[in-house]
Amino acid sequence: MKKPFKQTPDLTAMGGGWNRQQPAAHRGWLIALMMATLIPTLQAGAQAHMRGMYATKAEAEQRAAELKCKGVFAMGSMWMPCANERALHDALQKAQ
């Protein structure tokens, strides 16, 4: 036997709160706020990663020497200094 649905009070009539009849409006604002915060953070990370990528192996080797790490590695068609990404991140942290 199902229990009857219990109606919760509409708190918006009392000066604010959550209105069960309009959750989509609240969700939209929440999503917009999250995206406004998240997108710049992701772009900054992607830009930092792109700064460590070079078109040629020789360029990556030169940067590896500047960072005092050994080796280079391919990332798709691009080249990155140091033996791997972990070593690159470690070298970048030391360089700051």
DRENSE-181693 format. One record per residue (C-alpha): y, x, z; residue in three letters. Coordinates in nm, 4 decimals. Each point is the difference from the previous one (the first is absolute). Layout:
// residues N
+----------+----------+----------+-----+
:       py :       px :       pz :   r :
+----------+----------+----------+-----+
:        Y :        X :        Z : ALA :
...
+----------+----------+----------+-----+
//
This chain:
// residues 96
+----------+----------+----------+-----+
:       py :       px :       pz :   r :
+----------+----------+----------+-----+
:   0.0000 :   0.0000 :   0.0000 : MET :
:   0.3322 :   0.1475 :  -0.1086 : LYS :
:   0.2895 :   0.0202 :   0.2391 : LYS :
:   0.3198 :  -0.1650 :  -0.1210 : PRO :
:   0.2728 :   0.2345 :  -0.1237 : PHE :
:   0.2473 :   0.0647 :   0.2775 : LYS :
:   0.3576 :  -0.0004 :  -0.1278 : GLN :
:   0.2106 :   0.2822 :   0.1398 : THR :
:   0.3667 :  -0.0665 :   0.0648 : PRO :
:   0.2558 :   0.0985 :  -0.2610 : ASP :
:   0.1964 :   0.2672 :   0.1840 : LEU :
:   0.2696 :   0.0211 :  -0.2684 : THR :
:   0.1573 :  -0.3194 :   0.1364 : ALA :
:   0.0420 :   0.1772 :   0.3340 : MET :
:   0.1971 :   0.2922 :  -0.1382 : GLY :
:  -0.2512 :   0.2092 :  -0.1898 : GLY :
:  -0.3573 :   0.1133 :  -0.0003 : GLY :
:  -0.2917 :  -0.0393 :  -0.2349 : TRP :
:  -0.0279 :  -0.3156 :  -0.2042 : ASN :
:  -0.3590 :  -0.0650 :  -0.1094 : ARG :
:   0.1263 :  -0.2006 :  -0.2968 : GLN :
:   0.1890 :   0.2986 :  -0.1508 : GLN :
:  -0.2149 :   0.3125 :   0.0444 : PRO :
:   0.0447 :   0.1049 :  -0.3641 : ALA :
:   0.3754 :   0.0469 :   0.0464 : ALA :
:  -0.0565 :   0.2271 :   0.2985 : HIS :
:  -0.2735 :   0.1873 :  -0.1830 : ARG :
:   0.2330 :   0.0606 :  -0.2960 : GLY :
:   0.2652 :   0.1590 :   0.2202 : TRP :
:  -0.2612 :   0.2111 :   0.1756 : LEU :
:  -0.1419 :   0.1243 :  -0.3302 : ILE :
:   0.3495 :   0.0786 :  -0.1302 : ALA :
:   0.0804 :   0.1965 :   0.3150 : LEU :
:  -0.3266 :   0.1936 :  -0.0180 : MET :
:   0.0518 :   0.0848 :  -0.3679 : MET :
:   0.3602 :   0.1109 :   0.0596 : ALA :
:  -0.1290 :   0.2392 :   0.2655 : THR :
:  -0.3186 :   0.1157 :  -0.1696 : LEU :
:   0.1135 :   0.0673 :  -0.3581 : ILE :
:   0.2562 :   0.2737 :   0.0809 : PRO :
:  -0.2563 :   0.1690 :   0.2250 : THR :
:  -0.2620 :   0.0045 :  -0.2764 : LEU :
:   0.2523 :   0.1200 :  -0.2573 : GLN :
:   0.1057 :   0.2886 :   0.2244 : ALA :
:  -0.3637 :   0.1069 :   0.0393 : GLY :
:  -0.0613 :  -0.0217 :  -0.3733 : ALA :
:   0.3150 :   0.2012 :  -0.0753 : GLN :
:  -0.1032 :   0.2689 :   0.2490 : ALA :
:  -0.3432 :   0.0153 :  -0.1628 : HIS :
:   0.1511 :   0.0230 :  -0.3490 : MET :
:   0.2182 :   0.2944 :   0.1102 : ARG :
:  -0.3215 :   0.1912 :   0.0700 : GLY :
:  -0.1396 :  -0.0598 :  -0.3492 : MET :
:   0.0560 :   0.2342 :  -0.2910 : TYR :
:  -0.0646 :  -0.0284 :  -0.3726 : ALA :
:  -0.1552 :   0.3462 :  -0.0270 : THR :
:  -0.2413 :   0.2019 :   0.2049 : LYS :
:   0.2440 :   0.2940 :  -0.0005 : ALA :
:   0.2739 :  -0.2130 :   0.1619 : GLU :
:  -0.2413 :  -0.1139 :   0.2716 : ALA :
:  -0.1086 :   0.3617 :   0.0589 : GLU :
:   0.3637 :   0.1060 :   0.0391 : GLN :
:   0.0598 :  -0.2778 :   0.2553 : ARG :
:  -0.3206 :   0.0967 :   0.1841 : ALA :
:   0.1366 :   0.3537 :   0.0351 : ALA :
:   0.3293 :  -0.1376 :   0.1384 : GLU :
:  -0.1922 :  -0.2135 :   0.2514 : LEU :
:  -0.2260 :   0.2956 :   0.0888 : LYS :
:  -0.3189 :  -0.1902 :  -0.0790 : CYS :
:  -0.2842 :   0.0941 :  -0.2314 : LYS :
:  -0.1197 :  -0.1685 :  -0.3154 : GLY :
:   0.0967 :  -0.3084 :  -0.1973 : VAL :
:  -0.1814 :  -0.3210 :  -0.0860 : PHE :
:   0.0200 :  -0.2605 :  -0.2739 : ALA :
:   0.1075 :  -0.3562 :   0.0715 : MET :
:  -0.0646 :  -0.1861 :  -0.3217 : GLY :
:   0.1983 :   0.1818 :  -0.2673 : SER :
:   0.2358 :   0.1592 :   0.2551 : MET :
:  -0.0392 :   0.3060 :   0.2225 : TRP :
:   0.0650 :   0.0344 :   0.3721 : MET :
:   0.0418 :   0.3162 :   0.2093 : PRO :
:  -0.2476 :   0.1115 :   0.2708 : CYS :
:  -0.3774 :  -0.0368 :   0.0004 : ALA :
:   0.0036 :  -0.3754 :   0.0724 : ASN :
:   0.2267 :  -0.2787 :   0.1202 : GLU :
:  -0.0640 :   0.0700 :   0.3688 : ARG :
:   0.1006 :   0.3646 :  -0.0452 : ALA :
:   0.3088 :  -0.1092 :  -0.1935 : LEU :
:   0.1100 :  -0.2398 :   0.2741 : HIS :
:  -0.0559 :   0.2692 :   0.2632 : ASP :
:   0.2038 :   0.2518 :  -0.2020 : ALA :
:   0.2820 :  -0.2523 :  -0.0519 : LEU :
:   0.0125 :  -0.0694 :   0.3747 : GLN :
:   0.0282 :   0.3735 :   0.0746 : LYS :
:   0.2728 :   0.0400 :  -0.2642 : ALA :
:   0.2305 :  -0.2547 :   0.1665 : GLN :
+----------+----------+----------+-----+
//
